[in-house]
Amino acid sequence: MPTRQERIEGAIIGLLVGDALGVPYEFHPPEELPPLEQIEFDPPVGFHRAHQGVPPGTWSDDGAQALCLLASLLACGQFDAEDFGQRMLRWYEEGYYAVGNIVFDVGITTAKALRAIRAGTPALQAGPTGDYDNGNGSLMRVLPLALWHQGSDAELVRDAQLQSRVTHGHLRSQVCCALYCLWARRIMEEASDPWIAAVSTLREIYTHDEAATTELEWSIRPDDEPHGTGSGYVVDCLRSARLVMNAGSYEQVVKAAIALGHDTDTTACVAGGIAGLRDGIEAIPQRWRTRLRGMELVEGLIQQL
């Protein structure tokens, strides 16, 4: 059984490796992807990779934003939406926590929110709130909050929802982030079925919140058998991560995430963080850990965490 320290390191490196592994395969439908054994940082010869010119082993906006959140939490000692919003803006404009300071991917909803912050909108009011603003941009980065948080389950849920609002203000995105954080916490606590335990807790927390309960029960449907298509829709992303967790080892999980196609880097990031948390750092293949670029940005944060 991994130690707490090994789980935390596994979660951070796991999300970054999953993200980096998925980058070359993004936007491809599943039938265009190479077989599982050929999914590596370097795609097979002749594969038309996404983000040409981005060196193998480079994380994208997913990993950079997760590190922005972690850096903010460690610096402030609490979730501070304004501090986080400014760090996100630095990522967008300067490549803060991006490998080589190069930003090569940004979601439409996130970009809209960050432009609003730049124009003076308070961070908690910046995230668009329409039904079609439910991309996976706040889910993909939230795991460090669950690793850092020392408060109650209700406080963790509150902060998970607040961090979503900075870029994704719709309640559905907020609830997905809350459930994901509770899922991670129950894995840390070695619950026998972490997903079911997390769902049970969230139902209790939402007892008097009809709107959040409706999103949980009718949009996310956490009791359904897991299924997912690897799309950029926040609910599908969460379901896809839950689906591929049954694939086996860390390596099998992230490859299964990528094999779903479409938003491969984010699905593998969201699933890879959970798989790394479950299995610990030693379960992440050495060949990927040694080739992950930007480790100098991460090591100090992990030590502080």
Short mmCIF file of the C-alpha atoms (twelve columns), coordinates in Angstrom:
data_MODEL
# 
_entry.id   MODEL 
# 
loop_
_atom_site.group_PDB 
_atom_site.id 
_atom_site.type_symbol 
_atom_site.label_atom_id 
_atom_site.label_alt_id 
_atom_site.label_comp_id 
_atom_site.label_asym_id 
_atom_site.label_seq_id 
_atom_site.Cartn_x 
_atom_site.Cartn_y 
_atom_site.Cartn_z 
_atom_site.pdbx_PDB_model_num 
ATOM 1   C CA . MET A 1   0.000   0.000  0.000   1 
ATOM 2   C CA . PRO A 2   1.530   3.379  -0.967  1 
ATOM 3   C CA . THR A 3   2.297   5.896  1.789   1 
ATOM 4   C CA . ARG A 4   0.437   9.195  1.916   1 
ATOM 5   C CA . GLN A 5   3.523   10.936 0.545   1 
ATOM 6   C CA . GLU A 6   3.770   8.447  -2.343  1 
ATOM 7   C CA . ARG A 7   0.076   8.947  -3.114  1 
ATOM 8   C CA . ILE A 8   0.399   12.743 -3.203  1 
ATOM 9   C CA . GLU A 9   3.457   12.631 -5.444  1 
ATOM 10  C CA . GLY A 10  1.755   9.999  -7.601  1 
ATOM 11  C CA . ALA A 11  -1.297  12.210 -8.007  1 
ATOM 12  C CA . ILE A 12  0.631   15.301 -9.131  1 
ATOM 13  C CA . ILE A 13  3.043   13.470 -11.428 1 
ATOM 14  C CA . GLY A 14  0.210   11.195 -12.532 1 
ATOM 15  C CA . LEU A 15  -1.914  14.074 -13.800 1 
ATOM 16  C CA . LEU A 16  1.068   15.722 -15.516 1 
ATOM 17  C CA . VAL A 17  2.201   12.501 -17.215 1 
ATOM 18  C CA . GLY A 18  -1.356  11.694 -18.299 1 
ATOM 19  C CA . ASP A 19  -1.739  15.179 -19.748 1 
ATOM 20  C CA . ALA A 20  1.611   15.022 -21.573 1 
ATOM 21  C CA . LEU A 21  0.919   11.520 -22.885 1 
ATOM 22  C CA . GLY A 22  -2.431  12.633 -24.293 1 
ATOM 23  C CA . VAL A 23  -1.219  15.817 -26.008 1 
ATOM 24  C CA . PRO A 24  -0.130  14.289 -29.367 1 
ATOM 25  C CA . TYR A 25  -3.405  12.354 -29.742 1 
ATOM 26  C CA . GLU A 26  -5.853  15.192 -29.018 1 
ATOM 27  C CA . PHE A 27  -8.771  15.837 -31.433 1 
ATOM 28  C CA . HIS A 28  -8.547  12.362 -33.034 1 
ATOM 29  C CA . PRO A 29  -11.552 10.025 -32.946 1 
ATOM 30  C CA . PRO A 30  -10.788 6.641  -31.361 1 
ATOM 31  C CA . GLU A 31  -10.656 4.775  -34.666 1 
ATOM 32  C CA . GLU A 32  -7.729  6.947  -35.823 1 
ATOM 33  C CA . LEU A 33  -5.567  6.234  -32.773 1 
ATOM 34  C CA . PRO A 34  -2.704  3.718  -32.703 1 
ATOM 35  C CA . PRO A 35  -3.118  0.462  -30.743 1 
ATOM 36  C CA . LEU A 36  -2.607  0.689  -26.970 1 
ATOM 37  C CA . GLU A 37  0.933   -0.699 -27.028 1 
ATOM 38  C CA . GLN A 38  2.000   2.129  -29.372 1 
ATOM 39  C CA . ILE A 39  0.554   4.984  -27.289 1 
ATOM 40  C CA . GLU A 40  3.689   6.697  -25.961 1 
ATOM 41  C CA . PHE A 41  5.100   10.236 -25.659 1 
ATOM 42  C CA . ASP A 42  6.382   9.700  -29.224 1 
ATOM 43  C CA . PRO A 43  3.518   8.573  -31.487 1 
ATOM 44  C CA . PRO A 44  4.218   5.951  -34.169 1 
ATOM 45  C CA . VAL A 45  5.906   7.131  -37.360 1 
ATOM 46  C CA . GLY A 46  3.314   8.546  -39.750 1 
ATOM 47  C CA . PHE A 47  0.738   9.403  -37.080 1 
ATOM 48  C CA . HIS A 48  -0.598  12.934 -37.620 1 
ATOM 49  C CA . ARG A 49  0.011   14.303 -34.138 1 
ATOM 50  C CA . ALA A 50  -1.825  17.250 -32.633 1 
ATOM 51  C CA . HIS A 51  0.213   20.304 -31.545 1 
ATOM 52  C CA . GLN A 52  3.091   19.648 -33.920 1 
ATOM 53  C CA . GLY A 53  6.250   21.287 -32.663 1 
ATOM 54  C CA . VAL A 54  5.461   20.619 -29.000 1 
ATOM 55  C CA . PRO A 55  8.251   18.333 -27.711 1 
ATOM 56  C CA . PRO A 56  7.263   14.910 -26.324 1 
ATOM 57  C CA . GLY A 57  6.648   14.859 -22.570 1 
ATOM 58  C CA . THR A 58  5.163   18.381 -22.398 1 
ATOM 59  C CA . TRP A 59  2.057   19.024 -20.304 1 
ATOM 60  C CA . SER A 60  -0.597  21.391 -21.621 1 
ATOM 61  C CA . ASP A 61  -3.041  23.871 -20.078 1 
ATOM 62  C CA . ASP A 62  -4.373  21.115 -17.789 1 
ATOM 63  C CA . GLY A 63  -1.109  20.587 -15.941 1 
ATOM 64  C CA . ALA A 64  -0.140  24.255 -15.917 1 
ATOM 65  C CA . GLN A 65  -3.456  25.306 -14.360 1 
ATOM 66  C CA . ALA A 66  -3.252  22.537 -11.744 1 
ATOM 67  C CA . LEU A 67  0.171   23.889 -10.752 1 
ATOM 68  C CA . CYS A 68  -1.200  27.462 -10.678 1 
ATOM 69  C CA . LEU A 69  -3.872  26.275 -8.228  1 
ATOM 70  C CA . LEU A 70  -1.364  24.396 -6.082  1 
ATOM 71  C CA . ALA A 71  1.030   27.356 -5.997  1 
ATOM 72  C CA . SER A 72  -1.810  29.665 -4.946  1 
ATOM 73  C CA . LEU A 73  -2.960  27.331 -2.160  1 
ATOM 74  C CA . LEU A 74  0.569   26.951 -0.806  1 
ATOM 75  C CA . ALA A 75  1.259   30.701 -0.952  1 
ATOM 76  C CA . CYS A 76  -2.054  31.829 0.598   1 
ATOM 77  C CA . GLY A 77  -2.740  28.987 3.028   1 
ATOM 78  C CA . GLN A 78  -6.355  28.970 1.840   1 
ATOM 79  C CA . PHE A 79  -8.262  29.157 -1.412  1 
ATOM 80  C CA . ASP A 80  -8.041  32.798 -2.503  1 
ATOM 81  C CA . ALA A 81  -9.995  33.325 -5.711  1 
ATOM 82  C CA . GLU A 82  -8.341  36.636 -6.580  1 
ATOM 83  C CA . ASP A 83  -4.833  35.267 -6.128  1 
ATOM 84  C CA . PHE A 84  -5.716  32.188 -8.162  1 
ATOM 85  C CA . GLY A 85  -7.319  34.300 -10.870 1 
ATOM 86  C CA . GLN A 86  -4.192  36.445 -11.181 1 
ATOM 87  C CA . ARG A 87  -1.967  33.365 -11.392 1 
ATOM 88  C CA . MET A 88  -4.223  31.969 -14.106 1 
ATOM 89  C CA . LEU A 89  -3.935  35.259 -15.972 1 
ATOM 90  C CA . ARG A 90  -0.131  35.041 -15.668 1 
ATOM 91  C CA . TRP A 91  -0.310  31.547 -17.179 1 
ATOM 92  C CA . TYR A 92  -2.433  32.843 -20.060 1 
ATOM 93  C CA . GLU A 93  -0.265  35.879 -20.766 1 
ATOM 94  C CA . GLU A 94  3.239   34.823 -19.680 1 
ATOM 95  C CA . GLY A 95  3.252   31.027 -19.633 1 
ATOM 96  C CA . TYR A 96  3.492   30.837 -15.818 1 
ATOM 97  C CA . TYR A 97  3.869   27.121 -14.946 1 
ATOM 98  C CA . ALA A 98  3.787   26.190 -18.635 1 
ATOM 99  C CA . VAL A 99  6.814   24.195 -19.802 1 
ATOM 100 C CA . GLY A 100 9.232   26.667 -21.389 1 
ATOM 101 C CA . ASN A 101 6.643   29.419 -20.738 1 
ATOM 102 C CA . ILE A 102 4.853   28.371 -23.939 1 
ATOM 103 C CA . VAL A 103 1.037   28.214 -23.901 1 
ATOM 104 C CA . PHE A 104 -0.172  26.139 -26.844 1 
ATOM 105 C CA . ASP A 105 -3.707  25.209 -25.794 1 
ATOM 106 C CA . VAL A 106 -6.492  27.107 -24.020 1 
ATOM 107 C CA . GLY A 107 -10.209 26.393 -23.730 1 
ATOM 108 C CA . ILE A 108 -12.732 28.881 -25.107 1 
ATOM 109 C CA . THR A 109 -14.574 29.304 -21.788 1 
ATOM 110 C CA . THR A 110 -11.332 29.702 -19.831 1 
ATOM 111 C CA . ALA A 111 -10.005 32.312 -22.260 1 
ATOM 112 C CA . LYS A 112 -13.260 34.273 -22.004 1 
ATOM 113 C CA . ALA A 113 -13.078 34.216 -18.191 1 
ATOM 114 C CA . LEU A 114 -9.436  35.285 -18.085 1 
ATOM 115 C CA . ARG A 115 -10.102 38.196 -20.423 1 
ATOM 116 C CA . ALA A 116 -12.883 39.255 -18.032 1 
ATOM 117 C CA . ILE A 117 -10.463 39.091 -15.082 1 
ATOM 118 C CA . ARG A 118 -7.962  41.184 -17.036 1 
ATOM 119 C CA . ALA A 119 -10.716 43.745 -17.606 1 
ATOM 120 C CA . GLY A 120 -11.393 43.968 -13.864 1 
ATOM 121 C CA . THR A 121 -14.173 41.439 -13.241 1 
ATOM 122 C CA . PRO A 122 -13.896 39.858 -9.756  1 
ATOM 123 C CA . ALA A 123 -12.521 36.327 -10.093 1 
ATOM 124 C CA . LEU A 124 -15.597 34.598 -8.651  1 
ATOM 125 C CA . GLN A 125 -17.800 36.339 -11.219 1 
ATOM 126 C CA . ALA A 126 -15.537 35.717 -14.203 1 
ATOM 127 C CA . GLY A 127 -16.541 32.184 -15.213 1 
ATOM 128 C CA . PRO A 128 -19.346 32.037 -17.811 1 
ATOM 129 C CA . THR A 129 -22.531 30.390 -16.505 1 
ATOM 130 C CA . GLY A 130 -24.415 29.221 -19.615 1 
ATOM 131 C CA . ASP A 131 -25.470 25.627 -20.248 1 
ATOM 132 C CA . TYR A 132 -22.894 25.444 -23.035 1 
ATOM 133 C CA . ASP A 133 -20.092 26.676 -20.757 1 
ATOM 134 C CA . ASN A 134 -19.664 23.232 -19.168 1 
ATOM 135 C CA . GLY A 135 -16.333 22.192 -20.605 1 
ATOM 136 C CA . ASN A 136 -13.893 20.263 -18.426 1 
ATOM 137 C CA . GLY A 137 -11.512 23.171 -17.796 1 
ATOM 138 C CA . SER A 138 -12.124 23.503 -14.048 1 
ATOM 139 C CA . LEU A 139 -12.262 19.733 -13.440 1 
ATOM 140 C CA . MET A 140 -8.896  19.052 -15.056 1 
ATOM 141 C CA . ARG A 141 -6.985  21.246 -12.587 1 
ATOM 142 C CA . VAL A 142 -8.793  20.729 -9.261  1 
ATOM 143 C CA . LEU A 143 -7.002  17.647 -7.869  1 
ATOM 144 C CA . PRO A 144 -4.290  19.612 -5.978  1 
ATOM 145 C CA . LEU A 145 -7.075  21.163 -3.877  1 
ATOM 146 C CA . ALA A 146 -8.090  17.726 -2.580  1 
ATOM 147 C CA . LEU A 147 -4.456  16.827 -1.819  1 
ATOM 148 C CA . TRP A 148 -3.796  20.096 0.046   1 
ATOM 149 C CA . HIS A 149 -7.100  20.527 1.878   1 
ATOM 150 C CA . GLN A 150 -7.242  19.908 5.643   1 
ATOM 151 C CA . GLY A 151 -10.824 21.079 6.223   1 
ATOM 152 C CA . SER A 152 -14.111 19.214 6.487   1 
ATOM 153 C CA . ASP A 153 -15.777 17.511 3.531   1 
ATOM 154 C CA . ALA A 154 -18.233 20.409 3.296   1 
ATOM 155 C CA . GLU A 155 -15.358 22.918 3.215   1 
ATOM 156 C CA . LEU A 156 -13.598 20.895 0.522   1 
ATOM 157 C CA . VAL A 157 -16.804 20.904 -1.539  1 
ATOM 158 C CA . ARG A 158 -17.199 24.664 -1.058  1 
ATOM 159 C CA . ASP A 159 -13.630 25.381 -2.204  1 
ATOM 160 C CA . ALA A 160 -13.882 22.964 -5.145  1 
ATOM 161 C CA . GLN A 161 -16.937 24.874 -6.338  1 
ATOM 162 C CA . LEU A 162 -15.310 28.265 -5.776  1 
ATOM 163 C CA . GLN A 163 -12.209 27.367 -7.806  1 
ATOM 164 C CA . SER A 164 -14.490 26.290 -10.666 1 
ATOM 165 C CA . ARG A 165 -16.291 29.639 -10.695 1 
ATOM 166 C CA . VAL A 166 -13.104 31.472 -11.699 1 
ATOM 167 C CA . THR A 167 -13.442 30.038 -15.223 1 
ATOM 168 C CA . HIS A 168 -16.520 27.769 -15.267 1 
ATOM 169 C CA . GLY A 169 -19.394 29.294 -13.347 1 
ATOM 170 C CA . HIS A 170 -22.204 26.862 -14.164 1 
ATOM 171 C CA . LEU A 171 -23.327 24.808 -11.173 1 
ATOM 172 C CA . ARG A 172 -22.860 21.552 -13.124 1 
ATOM 173 C CA . SER A 173 -19.133 22.190 -13.487 1 
ATOM 174 C CA . GLN A 174 -18.917 23.122 -9.808  1 
ATOM 175 C CA . VAL A 175 -20.640 19.897 -8.715  1 
ATOM 176 C CA . CYS A 176 -18.365 17.768 -10.911 1 
ATOM 177 C CA . CYS A 177 -15.328 19.369 -9.260  1 
ATOM 178 C CA . ALA A 178 -16.792 18.750 -5.804  1 
ATOM 179 C CA . LEU A 179 -17.495 15.074 -6.505  1 
ATOM 180 C CA . TYR A 180 -14.031 14.553 -8.005  1 
ATOM 181 C CA . CYS A 181 -12.371 16.068 -4.920  1 
ATOM 182 C CA . LEU A 182 -14.389 13.867 -2.558  1 
ATOM 183 C CA . TRP A 183 -13.527 10.834 -4.705  1 
ATOM 184 C CA . ALA A 184 -9.841  11.713 -4.327  1 
ATOM 185 C CA . ARG A 185 -10.207 12.222 -0.562  1 
ATOM 186 C CA . ARG A 186 -11.878 8.821  -0.149  1 
ATOM 187 C CA . ILE A 187 -9.015  7.201  -2.090  1 
ATOM 188 C CA . MET A 188 -6.550  8.887  0.286   1 
ATOM 189 C CA . GLU A 189 -8.548  7.478  3.190   1 
ATOM 190 C CA . GLU A 190 -8.480  4.009  1.565   1 
ATOM 191 C CA . ALA A 191 -12.273 3.652  1.518   1 
ATOM 192 C CA . SER A 192 -13.414 0.261  0.211   1 
ATOM 193 C CA . ASP A 193 -15.369 1.918  -2.639  1 
ATOM 194 C CA . PRO A 194 -14.182 5.526  -2.878  1 
ATOM 195 C CA . TRP A 195 -16.660 6.585  -5.587  1 
ATOM 196 C CA . ILE A 196 -19.734 5.331  -3.736  1 
ATOM 197 C CA . ALA A 197 -18.471 6.850  -0.485  1 
ATOM 198 C CA . ALA A 198 -17.880 10.202 -2.197  1 
ATOM 199 C CA . VAL A 199 -21.360 10.213 -3.751  1 
ATOM 200 C CA . SER A 200 -22.948 9.415  -0.399  1 
ATOM 201 C CA . THR A 201 -21.092 12.286 1.275   1 
ATOM 202 C CA . LEU A 202 -22.003 14.753 -1.462  1 
ATOM 203 C CA . ARG A 203 -25.692 13.833 -1.187  1 
ATOM 204 C CA . GLU A 204 -25.569 14.609 2.530   1 
ATOM 205 C CA . ILE A 205 -23.819 17.940 1.954   1 
ATOM 206 C CA . TYR A 206 -26.412 18.904 -0.679  1 
ATOM 207 C CA . THR A 207 -29.412 17.886 1.474   1 
ATOM 208 C CA . HIS A 208 -30.778 21.445 1.536   1 
ATOM 209 C CA . ASP A 209 -29.414 22.526 -1.867  1 
ATOM 210 C CA . GLU A 210 -32.045 21.579 -4.423  1 
ATOM 211 C CA . ALA A 211 -30.210 23.019 -7.415  1 
ATOM 212 C CA . ALA A 212 -26.955 21.189 -6.671  1 
ATOM 213 C CA . THR A 213 -28.848 17.963 -5.934  1 
ATOM 214 C CA . THR A 214 -30.606 18.240 -9.294  1 
ATOM 215 C CA . GLU A 215 -27.279 18.604 -11.107 1 
ATOM 216 C CA . LEU A 216 -25.856 15.624 -9.215  1 
ATOM 217 C CA . GLU A 217 -28.799 13.285 -9.729  1 
ATOM 218 C CA . TRP A 218 -30.025 14.277 -13.198 1 
ATOM 219 C CA . SER A 219 -26.929 15.555 -15.019 1 
ATOM 220 C CA . ILE A 220 -24.070 13.555 -13.480 1 
ATOM 221 C CA . ARG A 221 -26.139 10.477 -12.517 1 
ATOM 222 C CA . PRO A 222 -23.426 8.997  -10.287 1 
ATOM 223 C CA . ASP A 223 -25.222 5.661  -9.726  1 
ATOM 224 C CA . ASP A 224 -25.246 4.780  -13.437 1 
ATOM 225 C CA . GLU A 225 -22.741 2.246  -14.743 1 
ATOM 226 C CA . PRO A 226 -19.670 4.227  -15.855 1 
ATOM 227 C CA . HIS A 227 -19.505 5.081  -19.528 1 
ATOM 228 C CA . GLY A 228 -17.751 7.860  -21.385 1 
ATOM 229 C CA . THR A 229 -16.623 9.052  -24.791 1 
ATOM 230 C CA . GLY A 230 -13.582 11.165 -23.925 1 
ATOM 231 C CA . SER A 231 -15.246 14.426 -24.932 1 
ATOM 232 C CA . GLY A 232 -14.609 17.883 -23.515 1 
ATOM 233 C CA . TYR A 233 -17.978 18.018 -21.718 1 
ATOM 234 C CA . VAL A 234 -17.339 18.108 -17.970 1 
ATOM 235 C CA . VAL A 235 -19.791 15.322 -17.062 1 
ATOM 236 C CA . ASP A 236 -18.507 13.034 -19.812 1 
ATOM 237 C CA . CYS A 237 -14.921 13.737 -18.736 1 
ATOM 238 C CA . LEU A 238 -15.675 12.707 -15.147 1 
ATOM 239 C CA . ARG A 239 -17.567 9.606  -16.311 1 
ATOM 240 C CA . SER A 240 -14.752 8.701  -18.710 1 
ATOM 241 C CA . ALA A 241 -12.203 8.907  -15.898 1 
ATOM 242 C CA . ARG A 242 -14.344 6.666  -13.721 1 
ATOM 243 C CA . LEU A 243 -14.759 4.211  -16.607 1 
ATOM 244 C CA . VAL A 244 -11.038 3.810  -17.331 1 
ATOM 245 C CA . MET A 245 -10.095 3.412  -13.674 1 
ATOM 246 C CA . ASN A 246 -11.221 -0.194 -14.148 1 
ATOM 247 C CA . ALA A 247 -8.542  -0.784 -16.811 1 
ATOM 248 C CA . GLY A 248 -5.873  -1.885 -14.299 1 
ATOM 249 C CA . SER A 249 -2.485  -0.322 -13.591 1 
ATOM 250 C CA . TYR A 250 -1.629  3.385  -13.927 1 
ATOM 251 C CA . GLU A 251 -0.249  2.746  -17.421 1 
ATOM 252 C CA . GLN A 252 -3.367  0.836  -18.472 1 
ATOM 253 C CA . VAL A 253 -5.626  3.585  -17.067 1 
ATOM 254 C CA . VAL A 254 -4.032  6.475  -18.962 1 
ATOM 255 C CA . LYS A 255 -3.764  4.503  -22.188 1 
ATOM 256 C CA . ALA A 256 -7.442  3.517  -21.901 1 
ATOM 257 C CA . ALA A 257 -8.274  7.203  -21.362 1 
ATOM 258 C CA . ILE A 258 -6.432  8.193  -24.537 1 
ATOM 259 C CA . ALA A 259 -8.010  5.308  -26.480 1 
ATOM 260 C CA . LEU A 260 -11.412 6.989  -26.006 1 
ATOM 261 C CA . GLY A 261 -10.139 9.680  -28.400 1 
ATOM 262 C CA . HIS A 262 -11.164 13.355 -28.649 1 
ATOM 263 C CA . ASP A 263 -9.997  15.339 -25.553 1 
ATOM 264 C CA . THR A 264 -7.231  12.834 -24.875 1 
ATOM 265 C CA . ASP A 265 -4.922  15.027 -22.795 1 
ATOM 266 C CA . THR A 266 -7.642  16.076 -20.358 1 
ATOM 267 C CA . THR A 267 -9.245  12.641 -19.978 1 
ATOM 268 C CA . ALA A 268 -5.799  11.156 -19.287 1 
ATOM 269 C CA . CYS A 269 -4.973  14.019 -16.904 1 
ATOM 270 C CA . VAL A 270 -8.193  13.611 -14.875 1 
ATOM 271 C CA . ALA A 271 -7.883  9.807  -14.805 1 
ATOM 272 C CA . GLY A 272 -4.104  9.828  -14.396 1 
ATOM 273 C CA . GLY A 273 -4.259  11.993 -11.307 1 
ATOM 274 C CA . ILE A 274 -6.704  9.608  -9.660  1 
ATOM 275 C CA . ALA A 275 -4.730  6.510  -10.749 1 
ATOM 276 C CA . GLY A 276 -1.489  8.034  -9.452  1 
ATOM 277 C CA . LEU A 277 -3.214  8.840  -6.161  1 
ATOM 278 C CA . ARG A 278 -4.541  5.284  -5.910  1 
ATOM 279 C CA . ASP A 279 -1.293  3.516  -6.847  1 
ATOM 280 C CA . GLY A 280 1.478   5.908  -5.740  1 
ATOM 281 C CA . ILE A 281 4.432   7.407  -7.586  1 
ATOM 282 C CA . GLU A 282 6.273   4.109  -8.071  1 
ATOM 283 C CA . ALA A 283 3.407   2.791  -10.214 1 
ATOM 284 C CA . ILE A 284 4.037   5.453  -12.881 1 
ATOM 285 C CA . PRO A 285 6.418   4.002  -15.490 1 
ATOM 286 C CA . GLN A 286 9.973   5.262  -15.118 1 
ATOM 287 C CA . ARG A 287 10.271  5.857  -18.876 1 
ATOM 288 C CA . TRP A 288 7.551   8.513  -18.616 1 
ATOM 289 C CA . ARG A 289 8.755   10.072 -15.370 1 
ATOM 290 C CA . THR A 290 12.278  10.587 -16.701 1 
ATOM 291 C CA . ARG A 291 11.033  12.195 -19.926 1 
ATOM 292 C CA . LEU A 292 8.444   14.486 -18.347 1 
ATOM 293 C CA . ARG A 293 9.617   18.010 -19.185 1 
ATOM 294 C CA . GLY A 294 9.451   20.874 -16.679 1 
ATOM 295 C CA . MET A 295 10.174  18.854 -13.531 1 
ATOM 296 C CA . GLU A 296 12.043  21.845 -12.100 1 
ATOM 297 C CA . LEU A 297 8.674   23.644 -11.911 1 
ATOM 298 C CA . VAL A 298 7.068   20.815 -9.928  1 
ATOM 299 C CA . GLU A 299 9.578   19.462 -7.427  1 
ATOM 300 C CA . GLY A 300 9.465   22.413 -5.024  1 
ATOM 301 C CA . LEU A 301 5.661   22.430 -4.994  1 
ATOM 302 C CA . ILE A 302 5.485   18.713 -4.227  1 
ATOM 303 C CA . GLN A 303 7.982   19.117 -1.380  1 
ATOM 304 C CA . GLN A 304 5.911   21.953 0.126   1 
ATOM 305 C CA . LEU A 305 2.730   19.940 -0.263  1 
# 
